[in-house]
Amino acid sequence: MDLGEWVVELSTGEQHEYDHLVIATGVQPVQLSDGHHLAGVHVLRTLDDAVALRKSLLEASSVVVVGPASWGRRRRRLLASSGAR
Protein backbone atom coordinates (compact mmCIF):
# COMPACT_ATOMS: atom_id res chain seq x y z
CA MET A 1 0.00 0.00 0.00
CA ASP A 2 1.43 3.35 -1.05
CA LEU A 3 -0.63 6.11 0.56
CA GLY A 4 1.32 8.87 -1.18
CA GLU A 5 0.74 7.40 -4.64
CA TRP A 6 -2.80 6.10 -3.90
CA VAL A 7 -1.88 2.58 -5.05
CA VAL A 8 -2.39 -0.86 -3.51
CA GLU A 9 -0.23 -3.77 -4.63
CA LEU A 10 -1.58 -7.31 -4.29
CA SER A 11 0.54 -10.33 -3.40
CA THR A 12 0.47 -11.19 -7.13
CA GLY A 13 2.25 -7.93 -7.93
CA GLU A 14 -0.87 -6.50 -9.58
CA GLN A 15 -1.38 -2.82 -8.68
CA HIS A 16 -4.66 -0.93 -8.27
CA GLU A 17 -5.09 2.82 -7.97
CA TYR A 18 -7.80 4.08 -5.62
CA ASP A 19 -9.67 7.23 -4.64
CA HIS A 20 -10.91 5.86 -1.30
CA LEU A 21 -9.43 2.93 0.60
CA VAL A 22 -11.24 0.81 3.18
CA ILE A 23 -9.21 -1.62 5.25
CA ALA A 24 -11.53 -4.11 6.92
CA THR A 25 -9.87 -6.96 8.77
CA GLY A 26 -11.46 -10.00 10.29
CA VAL A 27 -15.09 -8.96 10.06
CA GLN A 28 -17.81 -11.21 8.72
CA PRO A 29 -20.67 -9.20 7.19
CA VAL A 30 -24.15 -9.78 8.50
CA GLN A 31 -26.38 -10.83 5.65
CA LEU A 32 -30.07 -10.12 5.55
CA SER A 33 -32.10 -13.18 6.47
CA ASP A 34 -34.45 -12.51 3.56
CA GLY A 35 -33.75 -10.69 0.32
CA HIS A 36 -29.96 -11.01 0.16
CA HIS A 37 -30.34 -12.88 -3.13
CA LEU A 38 -32.31 -10.09 -4.85
CA ALA A 39 -30.86 -7.97 -7.66
CA GLY A 40 -29.34 -4.78 -6.32
CA VAL A 41 -28.67 -6.16 -2.82
CA HIS A 42 -24.92 -6.31 -2.11
CA VAL A 43 -22.62 -7.57 0.62
CA LEU A 44 -19.25 -5.84 0.50
CA ARG A 45 -16.44 -8.35 1.20
CA THR A 46 -14.26 -8.67 -1.89
CA LEU A 47 -12.98 -6.58 -4.79
CA ASP A 48 -15.52 -8.34 -7.03
CA ASP A 49 -18.26 -7.29 -4.57
CA ALA A 50 -17.05 -3.68 -4.78
CA VAL A 51 -17.02 -3.77 -8.60
CA ALA A 52 -20.57 -5.17 -8.68
CA LEU A 53 -21.72 -2.56 -6.16
CA ARG A 54 -20.19 0.27 -8.18
CA LYS A 55 -21.93 -0.96 -11.35
CA SER A 56 -25.26 -1.04 -9.51
CA LEU A 57 -24.67 2.45 -8.10
CA LEU A 58 -24.22 3.85 -11.60
CA GLU A 59 -27.73 2.61 -12.45
CA ALA A 60 -29.40 3.35 -9.08
CA SER A 61 -31.71 6.26 -8.36
CA SER A 62 -31.62 5.69 -4.59
CA VAL A 63 -29.55 3.68 -2.10
CA VAL A 64 -30.13 2.11 1.32
CA VAL A 65 -27.09 1.35 3.51
CA VAL A 66 -27.43 -1.32 6.22
CA GLY A 67 -24.62 -1.61 8.72
CA PRO A 68 -23.22 -0.27 11.98
CA ALA A 69 -24.07 3.40 12.56
CA SER A 70 -20.58 4.84 12.08
CA TRP A 71 -19.91 2.67 9.02
CA GLY A 72 -23.29 3.58 7.56
CA ARG A 73 -22.82 7.33 8.09
CA ARG A 74 -19.50 7.31 6.27
CA ARG A 75 -20.91 5.25 3.38
CA ARG A 76 -23.94 7.54 3.10
CA ARG A 77 -21.69 10.63 2.89
CA LEU A 78 -19.52 8.95 0.25
CA LEU A 79 -22.55 7.84 -1.76
CA ALA A 80 -24.18 11.27 -1.50
CA SER A 81 -21.00 12.92 -2.79
CA SER A 82 -21.25 10.70 -5.86
CA GLY A 83 -24.84 11.76 -6.52
CA ALA A 84 -26.75 8.88 -4.91
CA ARG A 85 -29.77 9.59 -2.71
KEKE-3310 file (N, C-alpha, C; in steps of 0.2 Angstrom, whole numbers, plus 5000, padded with zeros to 4 digits):
npx = (5004:5003:5002:5005:5005:4993:4990:4988:4996:4994:4997:5001:5008:5000:4994:4983:4975:4967:4954:4947:4950:4947:4950:4947:4947:4946:4932:4916:4903:4886:4872:4857:4842:4832:4830:4843:4847:4842:4842:4852:4855:4868:4883:4897:4912:4923:4934:4928:4915:4914:4916:4904:4895:4898:4894:4881:4877:4879:4868:4858:4844:4842:4848:4850:4859:4864:4871:4883:4881:4891:4899:4889:4885:4897:4897:4885:4888:4899:4892:4882:4890:4894:4882:4872:4856)
npy = (4994:5011:5025:5038:5038:5033:5019:5002:4987:4970:4953:4946:4955:4963:4980:4992:5007:5019:5030:5030:5021:5007:4998:4983:4971:4955:4954:4948:4950:4954:4946:4949:4941:4938:4941:4944:4938:4945:4956:4970:4970:4970:4963:4968:4962:4958:4962:4960:4961:4974:4980:4975:4982:4995:4996:4994:5005:5015:5014:5016:5025:5028:5023:5012:5010:4997:4994:4995:5010:5020:5016:5016:5029:5035:5029:5033:5047:5046:5040:5050:5060:5056:5057:5049:5046)
npz = (5000:4995:5001:4998:4984:4981:4978:4978:4981:4976:4982:4971:4964:4956:4953:4960:4958:4968:4974:4986:5001:5010:5024:5030:5042:5047:5049:5048:5037:5041:5034:5026:5032:5024:5007:5003:4991:4981:4966:4965:4979:4990:4997:5005:5003:4995:4982:4970:4974:4977:4964:4958:4966:4963:4949:4950:4957:4948:4940:4949:4957:4970:4986:4999:5015:5025:5040:5054:5064:5063:5052:5042:5041:5036:5024:5018:5017:5007:4996:4994:4990:4978:4971:4973:4981)
capx = (5000:5007:4997:5007:5004:4986:4991:4988:4999:4992:5003:5002:5011:4996:4993:4977:4975:4961:4952:4945:4953:4944:4954:4942:4951:4943:4925:4911:4897:4879:4868:4850:4839:4828:4831:4850:4848:4838:4846:4853:4857:4875:4887:4904:4918:4929:4935:4922:4909:4915:4915:4897:4891:4899:4890:4874:4877:4879:4861:4853:4841:4842:4852:4849:4865:4863:4877:4884:4880:4897:4900:4884:4886:4903:4895:4880:4892:4902:4887:4879:4895:4894:4876:4866:4851)
capy = (5000:5017:5031:5044:5037:5030:5013:4996:4981:4963:4948:4944:4960:4968:4986:4995:5014:5020:5036:5029:5015:5004:4992:4979:4965:4950:4955:4944:4954:4951:4946:4949:4934:4937:4947:4945:4936:4950:4960:4976:4969:4968:4962:4971:4958:4957:4967:4958:4964:4982:4981:4974:4987:5001:4995:4995:5012:5019:5013:5017:5031:5028:5018:5011:5007:4993:4992:4999:5017:5024:5013:5018:5037:5037:5026:5038:5053:5045:5039:5056:5065:5053:5059:5044:5048)
capz = (5000:4995:5003:4994:4977:4980:4975:4982:4977:4979:4983:4964:4960:4952:4957:4959:4960:4972:4977:4994:5003:5016:5026:5035:5044:5051:5050:5044:5036:5043:5028:5028:5032:5018:5002:5001:4984:4976:4962:4968:4986:4989:5003:5002:5006:4991:4976:4965:4977:4976:4957:4957:4969:4959:4943:4952:4959:4942:4938:4955:4958:4977:4989:5007:5018:5031:5044:5060:5063:5060:5045:5038:5040:5031:5017:5016:5014:5001:4991:4993:4986:4971:4967:4975:4986)
cpx = (5005:5002:4998:5005:4997:4986:4991:4991:4997:4998:5005:5007:5007:4994:4986:4977:4968:4960:4950:4948:4950:4948:4950:4945:4946:4935:4920:4905:4890:4875:4861:4847:4835:4829:4838:4852:4845:4843:4846:4855:4864:4878:4894:4909:4924:4929:4930:4916:4909:4913:4908:4893:4892:4895:4883:4872:4876:4872:4856:4851:4841:4846:4850:4856:4863:4870:4877:4883:4886:4899:4895:4884:4891:4901:4890:4883:4895:4898:4884:4884:4896:4887:4870:4862:4849)
cpy = (5006:5023:5037:5044:5034:5024:5007:4990:4975:4959:4946:4949:4965:4974:4989:5002:5015:5028:5036:5022:5013:4998:4989:4973:4961:4951:4951:4948:4950:4952:4946:4942:4933:4943:4947:4942:4940:4954:4967:4976:4967:4968:4964:4967:4958:4962:4966:4961:4971:4984:4980:4980:4994:5001:4997:5002:5017:5019:5015:5024:5033:5022:5018:5007:5004:4992:4996:5006:5021:5022:5016:5025:5038:5034:5031:5044:5052:5044:5046:5061:5062:5054:5054:5048:5042)
cpz = (5000:4995:4999:4987:4976:4977:4980:4978:4980:4979:4976:4961:4957:4956:4955:4962:4964:4973:4984:4995:5010:5018:5032:5036:5049:5053:5045:5043:5038:5036:5030:5028:5026:5013:4999:4994:4979:4972:4965:4976:4986:4996:5001:5006:5002:4985:4971:4967:4976:4969:4955:4960:4965:4953:4945:4954:4953:4939:4943:4955:4966:4980:4997:5009:5024:5034:5050:5059:5060:5053:5040:5036:5035:5024:5014:5013:5008:4995:4989:4988:4979:4967:4969:4981:4991)
residu = (MET:ASP:LEU:GLY:GLU:TRP:VAL:VAL:GLU:LEU:SER:THR:GLY:GLU:GLN:HIS:GLU:TYR:ASP:HIS:LEU:VAL:ILE:ALA:THR:GLY:VAL:GLN:PRO:VAL:GLN:LEU:SER:ASP:GLY:HIS:HIS:LEU:ALA:GLY:VAL:HIS:VAL:LEU:ARG:THR:LEU:ASP:ASP:ALA:VAL:ALA:LEU:ARG:LYS:SER:LEU:LEU:GLU:ALA:SER:SER:VAL:VAL:VAL:VAL:GLY:PRO:ALA:SER:TRP:GLY:ARG:ARG:ARG:ARG:ARG:LEU:LEU:ALA:SER:SER:GLY:ALA:ARG)
# end
